[in-house]
Amino acid sequence: MESIKLNINIKGLSGSVAVPGDKSISHRSVMFGAIANGLTTVSNFLPGDDCLSTIACFRKLGVQIEEQEKELKIIGNGFDGLMEPNEVLDVGNSGTTIRLMLGILSGRPFFAALQGDQSIGKRPMTRVTVPLREMGAQIEGRKNGEYTPLAIRGGNLKPIHYQMPVASAQVKSSLLFAGLQADGESCIIEKTESRDHTERMIRHFGGEITKEKGVITVKGGQKFTGSHVHVPGDISSAAFFLVAGAIVPESEIILRNVGLNPTRTGIIDVMKKMGADLQILTSEDNAFEPYGDLLIKTSNLKGTIIEGELIPRLIDEIPVIALLATQADGKTIIKDAQELKVKETNRIDTVVNELKKLGANIEPTEDGMIIYGKSRLSGGIVSSHGDHRIGMMLSIAAAICQEEVCLENPGAISVSYPDFFTHLNNLKR
């Protein structure tokens, strides 16, 4: 198995980083460009493996997509311009690609098959396939459509009135894509708000969508017009350097052009609550996706409780928040995070087991974890388990470890942050 030795016991990080484009927005920029009419251009697109899988799938659906050095060009012909693929659509490691694609394909009157890698084969799909079947899509797969590979024949969708059982932007977005193709008005009800990139993108491409008291309403038959999308930096990627800046001694880091969508900024709220020396230096609030510059300095941290409506706003950042908590005084409790069990790995068990190898005092719970600080991290052999966020979290952990750390399967990090190690090394004093 591929492995690397990580930099340990780093004496300060300083400088600035422009983190790569937001993964969620990059996916959706391709999807909306494909279903819009005319030219869509995308700047600061994330060329990570997951987003490249989305491009590959839409090319197989007949969409012309040109990748240039600084810009992506997509020529869309509306929903009706999508063509039946001659090959299986391979989503790689991308849960976003497969779940949102199912919503798009559910309204198309042709056959398509979808598959992914070994990790995708273990991730539950019934949360999407069940409501899409209610709308009229024909979907088959392993375990009655719970696992890939999946086969779908869409068309003639009827609208849906759906209460979301869990806060999931992927499920919500899939149903919105289906609702845009249904004969009538669909309503999706959220108990807890999840990231709203799809809703913002609908408006940005000229569509209509309403949201009031947790009820999202969208009409079928809408047409979209090609547009320009500037993808802000991914706050989920910035989170690793925010934590690094807070826990590595004598550090001061500026993160530039980071997305500040309020449905995604839970990491900032939690870090400030824990006492982090974190500032928002500038912010551009008038863009369809707000963004700004962040400054983080080495901080004296204290434990906290992370729960409830905050969880969907930082679900992808929990692995690195757990690391942050190992360096805080007192106890940190993370709960209401059952969704971690169905990510690229069971992130509750994986985070706990890997941080324990480094000497952290941490234990799993049914819906999260408890972290006891402040821990002196030693070293050891750890693994990403094929999960990009676990790999990056462990790489930041190594920076404060006293002994050698060897990371197995570091290649998983390229899913969302191909230049991660280069950016980390550039910050070393």
N, C-alpha and C positions, 0 to 999 in steps of 0.2 A: 504494500500500500504506500502511496506517495505520502511523504511527510516533510516538514521543515522544522528547523530549530528557530525559535522566536527570540527576538531581542528582549532581554530581561533587565530588571532593576535600572530602568532608564532615569537619568538625572535631568529631568526637565524637558518639556515640550514647548516650543514656541514657534510662532509664525501664523500663516493663514492657509485655509483650505477652501477650495470651491468644490464641494461634494458633487457627485454626479446627479444627473436629472432624476426627478422623482419617478420611481418605478410604476406606481399606480397611475400617475398622469401620463407617463409614456405609453403604457398599454392602451389607455383609453384614447390617446391622440391618434393612434393607428386605427383603432376600431371606428371612431367617429369619422376620420378621414375616409375610411373605406365605404361607409354607408352614406356619406354626404355626396352632393353633386358638385363636381369641379375639383380644383386644386386645393389641397391642404398642405401647408408647410409647417414643419415642427423644428424648433431650435432647442438645443440642449437636451436632445433625446438621449435616454440612457441606452447605450449599446451593450447591455448585459445579456447574458444567455436567455433569461426569461423573456425579455422584450423582443429579442431576435426571434424567439419561437413564435411570438404573435405575428411578426412580419411574415415569417415563412408560411404560417397558416393562411393568411389573407392573400398571399401570392398564389397559393393553391386554389383559392376561391376566385381567381381571375383579376385581382386588384393590382394595378401597376404601382409599385413602390420603388423609389430611387433613393439609395443611401449615399449622401454626400458627406464630406468631412465635417461640416458644421450644421448641416440641415438635412431633414428628411422631406421628401416630396411624395405625396400620395395623390393619385388621381382616382377619385371615386365616381361611381355612377348610381348612387343610391342603393337602397336595399335590393331593388330589382336587378342591379348590375352584378350582384354576387352569383357565381356559377357553381354548378355541382362539381366538386373536386374529383379528380381522377385517382387521387392517392389518399391514404389515411392522413388525417391532420394530426401531426405529432406536436404536442404542447411541451415536450421536455419535462422540466421540473416546475412548470408554472401553473399553480392553482388558479390564479387570476385568469389566465388565458382560457383554460378549459371551461370554467364556470361561466364566464361572460360570453364565450363563444357559443355555448349551449343556448343562451338566451337569444343571441342573434340568429342562430341556425334554426331555432324552433319556429320562426316565422317564414322560413324559406321552403318552397315547395320542391325540395329535392333531398336526396339521400347523402349523408356524410357519416364518416366514422372517425372517432377521436381516440387517441391513446397518449400516454406519457411515459415517464421513466418509472423506475421501481417505487419511488416515493409517491408519485401521483397514484399509482396502483393501490396504495393503502389509504388514500384520503377519501372520506365519504362524499358521495355525489347526490344522494337522495334528497338532501336539503334543497337542491336545485331541480333535480329531475322530477320529484313528486309534484311541486306546483306547476312546472312546465307541462307535465302531462295533464293536469287539471285544465290547462288552457287549450289543450288539443294536440300538443306535440306527441309524436310516437317515438319513444326512447327505450332502447333495450341495452342491457349490459350485464356484467357479472353480478350475482346476488340481486337480481331483479332491478338492475340499474344503479346499485349502490357503488360499484367500483368499475374502473376502466378495464378493458376497452368498452367504449360506448358507441352505439349506432343510433342515428337520429334521422327521422323524416318529418319535416315541419310543414307549416302552412295552415291557413284557415283557423287562426287562433281566435279564441274568444277572450274577453277581458277577465281579469281576476280581481277579487277583493281579498287581500291576503294579510294576515297578522303574522309578523315576523316572530318566530319562536326564539331566535337568538339574534344578537346584534352582529350582522355580517354584511359588509359592503359588497362582497362578492355575490351573495344571494340576492340582495336588493338590486344590484346593477344588472344581474342576469334577468330578473323579472321586469326591470324597466326596459331593457332592450326588447324583450318579448312584448311588453305592453305597447311599445311604439309601433308594433306590427299587428296588434289585435284590432278587431272590429268593435270599437267602443272605448270606454274610459276605464282604466285600471287604477285601483287604489292599493297602496302598500302602507301598512301601519307599523311604525317602529316604536317599541317601548323605550329603547335607548338609542340615541342617534349614533350611527356609524359614519365613517368618512363619506363626504358628499361630493366627491370628484365627478361622478357620473351626472348628478343633477346640475352641477356647474357647467359641465361640458355640453349638456343638452341646450342650455341657454346660450352658450358661447357659439354654437353652430346654428343658432337661429330658431331653435325649438321652444316649446312651452312646457312648463312643469310647475306645479304648485305644491307648496308644503305648508301645512298649518296644523299645529298641535300634534306633531308626529305623524300626520296623514299626508302621504305623498300621492299626488294624482297626476296621471299622464294619459293623454289621448293617443289612440292609434292613428296611423295614416299620415303622420307628420313627415315633412321633407326637410332635409338639412342642406346647408350651403357650405362649401369648403371654406376654411378659415386658416388663420395663422395661430399656432399654439406655441407659446414660450413655456417650456417646462422648468419650473423652479427646482432648486436643489432639494434632494430627498431628505426630509427631516429624520427619517428612519436611519439613513446612512450617517447624517450629522450626529446622531445620538451617540455613536461610538466615540467620536472625538470630543463631544461634550462631556462624556463620562471620563475619558482619558484626561482632559484638562482639569477636571475636578479632583482626580485621585492621584495623578502623578505629581510628585513634589516639584515646586518651583516651575509651574507651567502657566502659560498664557496663550490661548489660541483664539483666533477669529475665524468663524465659519461664514462664508460669504454666500449671499443669494439663496438662503435656505427657505423652503416653503413654510409659510406660517398659517396655513389653513386651520381655523380654530377646531376643526374636528380631528386634527392631528397633533396638536401642541400639548398633549398631556405630559410628555416628557419634560417640557419646560416648567409646567406647573409643579410637577413632583420634585424636580431638582431644586426649585426655589423653596418649596416647602421643607426640603431636607437641609436647607441652608447653603446651597451652592451659590458661589459668587458668579452669577450669570446675568448678563445684560443683553437686551435687544438694542443694538446700536442704531440701526435704521430699519424702516419698514415701508414697503410699497403696498398700500391697502386697496388701491383702486384697480389693480389687475384682477382678472377673473379668478386667479389663484394668487393670494397675497404672499409676499416673500420679504426677506430682510437679512441683515447681518447680525450675527450673535457673537458675543465675547464671553469666554469662560476662563476662570482662573482657579488655581488650586484652592480647595475649600475645606472648611471644617464642617462635617456633615453629621446629621442626627437621623435616627430611624424614624419611620412613619408608617401609616397604614394606607394601602392603595387598594381601592375597592369601588364597586358600584358603577356609576355612569362614567367614571374616569377610565375604566378598563378599555372600552373600545377606542379611546383616543390615544392609547399607547400600547396596544396589544403586541405590536411587532417589536417594541422597545423593551419589553419585560426581561428578556435575557440579559441585556446590558444594565438594566436597572437593578437586577439581582446582584450583579458585580458591584455596582455603585454601593449597594446596601452593605456589602461585606466590609466597606471602608467607612461606614457610618457608626457613630456611637449609639448603642442601644439596639433595639429589635425593630425590624421591618417586616410587616405582614402584607402579603399580596394575596387577595382572594377575589372570588367571582370571575376567575380567569380560566374556566373550563375549556374555553376555545383553544387554549394553548396545546391541548392534547391532540388536535387534528391539524396542526401546521405541518411543515416539512418533516418534523419529528414530533414526538410527544415532548414538547418543550419544557413541561414541568419536570419530568423525570430526567431529561437530558441535561438541563441546566444544573439541577441539583447534583447529579452524579459527576459531571465534569468539574464543577467548582469544588466539590469535595476532594477530588483528586489533587487539587492545588492547595488544600488546607482550609477551605472555607467551612464555617459552622452554619450549615443550611440544611433544612429538611423539607420534604414535600408534604403537601396537604391535598385533599381531594380536588380543590379548586384553585390551587396556587402554591405558595411556599412561605416559609418563615426563615428569615436570615438574621443571624445574631452577629453583630459587629462589636468591636472592630477586629477583623481577622488579619493575621500575618500570613500572607500567601507564600508558599514555598516553591514548588515546581513539580514536574512530572510529565507523563505522557498523556495527552488528551486528544480528543477527536471531535471534528465538526459533525460527524455522523451524516455528512452530506447536506447539512443545513447551513446556509450562508451566514445567517445571523449568529448561530452558535460559534462558527469559525471566527468571525470578527470579534465577538465578545471575548473569546479565549485569547485572541491576539492582544487585546487591550489588557486583559488580566496579566499576561506575561510581563507587561511593562513594569508591574509592581512586584513581580515575584523575585525571590532571593536566589533561586536555583534554576537550573536549565529547564525549559519548557519545550517539549516537542509536540507539534500539532500534526495529527494525521488527517489526510484528505483536505488540505487547504484549498484545493481547486474549486470547492463548492462556493467560495467567496465570489467568484466571477459571475455568479448568477445575478448579483445586484451591484457589485462594486469592483470592476476589473482592476482599478488602479489603487486599491485599498493599501497594499503594502508600500507602494511608492509614496503615497501621501503621508503615511505614518512615518516612514523613514525620513522624509523631508522635514518633519517637525522636530526631530531630535536635535538637541543642542550640540 
